[in-house]
């Protein structure tokens, strides 16, 4: 597990009605996460973080949700990865780290596979670990 250099907590709100199974929800733009290299991600439910940065309740379950992360070349680097597996609470406190890649957040998304346990206006929380372009340029891999 790599040391965390930078992190930023983001959310995807489910909306005023729970999206149906198979729905993709894209991430909004976060200026702090432009031109970064993602090194890892945590996906959190309400047992780890009860309320999102915007004040919404965190989801009760991650078991019916996957995550897809797109790089700057529009390639799916992490495709339909189970969100539950990215929750450090169920992984003895460890987070999954990735070989760093240039993240294109606004094209990345979560997919709802099952609506069981999800409610309107809940948010899926993601803690993104990253390097800035300047930090990435000085790394030795």
C-alpha angles and dihedrals in degrees: 000000000000124000113261110249099176134356136185127189114223135171143209111209116213092218134230090309126033110257116242125255110286095029119140118214115195125214119253121238117275110187090209089061098053116114095008135136112231115222100174146343136217120198112204135199130194094281090068102031119012099192132037125230089263092050098258122137115259117242118271094223140024097190096102097044132088131187130220120192120197125203128219090269091058091251120142102240096171109027125192093333111178109256091212089064090056092057107102091203090072093040099061090265096305123128125210112252123202136206097264117262135171105265124217097197100181091060094045119092151174122240123215107219096169130017093203109130095008124118136191117277094018118132134219108225123213126185106204118204114203153155124230117236090258092050092046092052091058096048123109111211 
